[in-house]
Amino acid sequence: DKSHAPFLILPGDNDWNDCPNPDVAWYNWQSQFITHPTTSVQQTQKWNRVFSSSGDSKKRVHRPNTPDATNANFCVMHKGVLFVGVNVVGGTIHDAAEWEHRHEFNLQWMKYYLDLILNANDTDGEEKKEGEQEEQIIRAVIIFGHAFPKKTNKDFFIGMIKLLHSYGFNNRQVLYVHGDGHYWMEHTWRSLPCIQVDMGKRAPLLKFNIKVGSGDAKDEIIVYDRRLDEGEPYHIIDNDDYVYHEHNY
């Protein structure tokens, strides 16, 4: 409630499946962060008033309207970057059927919104002039989740890698950001570039910058600053007039 900026949040194993009673734990998490008016509806409305001022369906926060744990997912497109949050957790498999269903749903849900965004652009009614290069609608994809990729969730991660490659995204355009291990680590799982973030308030904010590449295969598209100095300004969205301002943390 005290956050200056709108926020989106995903569950982890300590919020849900590693608790003594996962069903009660999920009910408590969902009631606070999905259905609670100040942490879900109002936060989503804040994001949507920023991103959908033009009425463009691509520029708002999308959430699945589902009755189960898949409703924690989110997707938002901003300035050519697709941000995706998926409920994929580490820890104990509390219900094998539920894990399999959620992982498969996550893949189908990502595919649906990739198609929604790309197809919406294809139907804008404007023809390209001769010699004009096709604009790259999605320049980068950043996926957020809790789980470290491993044997218990490889069905989702292998499927996600194949899905993104099928849409033509290369490894420089994709990054998976996760928790689970509670310490900073840059790593690659198969061909998927990953960052494991520090636990809680152990480190400063992680700041991302998505660059417009020159076309050189060696250019970095997704760059990040792990050590945002205390007092350094960062951009957030004002709660009253919904424009960008700089604030210090």
C-alpha positions as CSV (number, residue, x, y, z in Angstrom):
1,D,0.0,0.0,0.0
2,K,2.9,2.4,0.6
3,S,4.6,1.8,-2.8
4,H,5.1,5.0,-4.7
5,A,4.8,3.1,-8.0
6,P,2.4,0.5,-9.3
7,F,3.8,-3.0,-8.8
8,L,3.2,-6.5,-10.0
9,I,4.0,-9.5,-7.8
10,L,4.5,-13.3,-8.2
11,P,4.4,-16.1,-5.6
12,G,7.3,-18.2,-4.5
13,D,7.6,-21.5,-2.8
14,N,7.7,-20.0,0.7
15,D,4.4,-18.3,-0.1
16,W,2.7,-21.4,-1.2
17,N,3.8,-24.9,-1.9
18,D,6.5,-25.3,0.8
19,C,4.1,-24.1,3.5
20,P,2.6,-26.7,5.9
21,N,-0.8,-26.4,4.2
22,P,-0.4,-25.2,0.6
23,D,-4.1,-24.8,0.0
24,V,-4.5,-22.3,2.9
25,A,-1.2,-20.6,2.0
26,W,-2.4,-20.1,-1.6
27,Y,-5.8,-18.7,-0.3
28,N,-3.9,-16.3,1.9
29,W,-1.5,-15.1,-0.9
30,Q,-4.3,-14.8,-3.4
31,S,-6.6,-12.8,-1.1
32,Q,-3.8,-10.3,-0.4
33,F,-2.3,-9.9,-3.9
34,I,-4.9,-11.0,-6.4
35,T,-8.3,-10.2,-5.0
36,H,-7.5,-7.6,-2.4
37,P,-8.6,-4.2,-3.8
38,T,-5.5,-2.2,-2.9
39,T,-3.0,-4.7,-4.1
40,S,-4.6,-6.0,-7.2
41,V,-7.4,-4.0,-8.8
42,Q,-6.0,-0.6,-8.0
43,Q,-2.5,-1.5,-8.9
44,T,-3.6,-3.0,-12.2
45,Q,-5.7,0.1,-12.9
46,K,-2.7,2.3,-12.3
47,W,-0.6,0.4,-14.8
48,N,-3.5,0.4,-17.3
49,R,-4.1,4.1,-17.1
50,V,-0.4,4.6,-18.0
51,F,-0.1,2.1,-20.8
52,S,-3.6,2.2,-22.4
53,S,-4.2,5.9,-22.7
54,S,-4.3,5.4,-26.5
55,G,-6.9,2.6,-26.1
56,D,-4.5,0.1,-27.7
57,S,-5.1,-3.3,-26.3
58,K,-1.4,-4.1,-26.5
59,K,-0.6,-1.4,-24.0
60,R,-2.3,-2.6,-20.8
61,V,-1.7,-5.2,-18.2
62,H,-3.2,-8.6,-19.1
63,R,-4.1,-11.2,-16.5
64,P,-5.8,-14.5,-17.1
65,N,-9.3,-14.8,-15.8
66,T,-8.9,-18.2,-14.2
67,P,-10.1,-19.6,-10.9
68,D,-6.8,-21.4,-10.1
69,A,-3.1,-20.4,-9.4
70,T,-2.6,-19.4,-13.1
71,N,-4.4,-16.1,-12.3
72,A,-1.1,-14.8,-10.8
73,N,0.3,-14.4,-14.3
74,F,0.6,-11.0,-16.0
75,C,1.8,-9.6,-19.3
76,V,2.4,-6.0,-20.4
77,M,3.9,-4.5,-23.5
78,H,5.8,-1.2,-23.2
79,K,8.0,0.6,-25.8
80,G,8.7,-2.6,-27.7
81,V,9.5,-4.7,-24.7
82,L,7.2,-7.6,-23.6
83,F,7.2,-8.2,-19.8
84,V,5.8,-11.5,-18.8
85,G,5.2,-12.8,-15.3
86,V,4.4,-16.5,-14.8
87,N,3.6,-18.5,-11.8
88,V,6.4,-21.1,-11.9
89,V,7.7,-22.0,-8.4
90,G,10.6,-24.0,-7.0
91,G,10.4,-26.1,-3.9
92,T,8.2,-29.1,-3.3
93,I,5.8,-30.5,-5.8
94,H,2.7,-30.4,-3.7
95,D,0.4,-31.6,-6.5
96,A,1.9,-33.1,-9.6
97,A,-1.3,-32.7,-11.7
98,E,-1.6,-29.0,-10.7
99,W,2.1,-28.4,-11.7
100,E,1.7,-30.0,-15.1
101,H,-1.5,-28.1,-15.8
102,R,-0.1,-24.7,-14.7
103,H,3.1,-25.2,-16.7
104,E,1.1,-26.0,-19.8
105,F,-1.3,-23.1,-19.2
106,N,1.7,-20.7,-18.9
107,L,2.9,-21.7,-22.3
108,Q,-0.5,-21.4,-24.0
109,W,-1.1,-18.1,-22.3
110,M,2.3,-16.7,-23.5
111,K,1.5,-17.9,-27.0
112,Y,-1.9,-16.2,-26.9
113,Y,-0.5,-12.8,-26.0
114,L,2.4,-13.0,-28.5
115,D,-0.2,-13.7,-31.2
116,L,-2.5,-10.9,-29.8
117,I,0.3,-8.3,-30.0
118,L,1.8,-9.3,-33.3
119,N,-1.5,-9.8,-35.0
120,A,-2.8,-6.5,-33.8
121,N,0.1,-4.8,-35.5
122,D,-0.4,-6.7,-38.7
123,T,-3.9,-5.3,-39.0
124,D,-3.1,-1.7,-38.6
125,G,-4.1,-1.1,-42.2
126,E,-0.9,0.7,-43.2
127,E,1.2,-0.6,-46.1
128,K,4.9,-0.4,-46.1
129,K,6.6,1.8,-48.6
130,E,9.0,0.2,-51.1
131,G,12.4,-0.2,-49.4
132,E,11.0,0.5,-46.0
133,Q,12.2,-2.0,-43.4
134,E,9.7,-3.9,-41.3
135,E,9.6,-2.5,-37.7
136,Q,10.4,-5.0,-35.0
137,I,7.3,-4.8,-32.8
138,I,8.7,-6.8,-29.9
139,R,12.4,-5.9,-29.4
140,A,12.9,-7.9,-26.3
141,V,11.1,-10.3,-23.9
142,I,11.8,-10.3,-20.2
143,I,10.1,-13.1,-18.2
144,F,9.7,-13.1,-14.5
145,G,9.2,-16.1,-12.3
146,H,10.3,-17.6,-9.0
147,A,11.8,-21.0,-9.9
148,F,15.3,-21.8,-10.8
149,P,15.1,-23.9,-14.0
150,K,15.6,-27.6,-13.2
151,K,14.3,-31.1,-13.5
152,T,11.0,-30.5,-11.7
153,N,10.0,-27.7,-14.1
154,K,11.9,-28.4,-17.2
155,D,8.6,-29.1,-19.1
156,F,7.8,-25.4,-18.8
157,F,11.3,-24.0,-19.6
158,I,12.0,-26.3,-22.5
159,G,8.6,-25.4,-23.9
160,M,9.2,-21.7,-23.4
161,I,12.6,-21.7,-25.1
162,K,11.0,-23.5,-28.1
163,L,8.1,-21.1,-28.1
164,L,10.2,-18.0,-28.2
165,H,12.5,-19.4,-30.8
166,S,9.5,-20.3,-33.0
167,Y,8.6,-16.6,-33.0
168,G,12.1,-15.7,-34.1
169,F,13.6,-14.3,-30.8
170,N,17.3,-14.9,-30.3
171,N,19.1,-15.3,-27.0
172,R,20.1,-11.6,-26.9
173,Q,16.4,-10.6,-27.0
174,V,15.3,-12.8,-24.1
175,L,16.0,-12.8,-20.3
176,Y,14.5,-14.9,-17.5
177,V,14.7,-13.2,-14.1
178,H,14.0,-15.3,-11.0
179,G,14.4,-15.8,-7.3
180,D,14.6,-19.1,-5.6
181,G,18.3,-19.2,-4.8
182,H,18.4,-16.0,-2.7
183,Y,21.7,-14.8,-4.1
184,W,22.9,-13.0,-7.3
185,M,23.8,-15.3,-10.2
186,E,24.1,-14.7,-13.9
187,H,23.7,-18.1,-15.7
188,T,22.3,-19.8,-18.7
189,W,19.9,-22.8,-18.6
190,R,20.4,-24.6,-21.9
191,S,20.1,-21.6,-24.3
192,L,18.0,-19.4,-21.9
193,P,19.9,-16.4,-20.4
194,C,18.9,-16.1,-16.7
195,I,19.5,-13.8,-13.7
196,Q,18.9,-15.0,-10.2
197,V,18.2,-12.0,-8.0
198,D,19.2,-11.4,-4.4
199,M,16.8,-12.1,-1.6
200,G,14.5,-9.3,-0.4
201,K,16.3,-6.1,0.6
202,R,19.7,-7.6,0.4
203,A,20.6,-5.6,-2.7
204,P,19.5,-2.3,-4.3
205,L,17.0,-2.2,-7.1
206,L,17.8,-3.9,-10.3
207,K,17.5,-1.5,-13.2
208,F,17.0,-2.6,-16.8
209,N,17.7,-0.7,-20.0
210,I,16.5,-2.1,-23.3
211,K,18.7,-0.8,-26.1
212,V,17.9,-0.3,-29.8
213,G,20.6,-2.5,-31.4
214,S,22.5,-1.6,-34.4
215,G,22.0,-5.0,-36.0
216,D,25.4,-6.3,-35.0
217,A,25.1,-9.8,-33.6
218,K,27.4,-8.9,-30.7
219,D,25.4,-5.9,-29.6
220,E,23.7,-6.3,-26.2
221,I,20.0,-5.5,-26.3
222,I,19.1,-6.1,-22.6
223,V,21.5,-4.4,-20.2
224,Y,21.1,-4.0,-16.5
225,D,22.6,-2.2,-13.5
226,R,22.7,-4.3,-10.4
227,R,24.1,-1.7,-8.1
228,L,21.8,1.3,-8.4
229,D,23.4,3.6,-5.8
230,E,21.4,4.7,-2.9
231,G,19.9,8.1,-3.6
232,E,20.1,7.7,-7.4
233,P,16.9,8.6,-9.1
234,Y,14.8,6.0,-10.8
235,H,11.6,6.4,-12.9
236,I,8.2,5.6,-11.4
237,I,4.6,6.6,-12.2
238,D,3.0,9.3,-10.2
239,N,-0.1,8.1,-8.3
240,D,-2.1,11.2,-9.1
241,D,-1.5,12.3,-12.7
242,Y,0.1,9.0,-14.0
243,V,3.1,10.5,-15.6
244,Y,6.7,9.6,-15.2
245,H,8.7,11.3,-12.5
246,E,12.1,10.7,-10.9
247,H,12.3,9.5,-7.3
248,N,15.1,8.5,-5.0
249,Y,14.8,5.2,-3.1
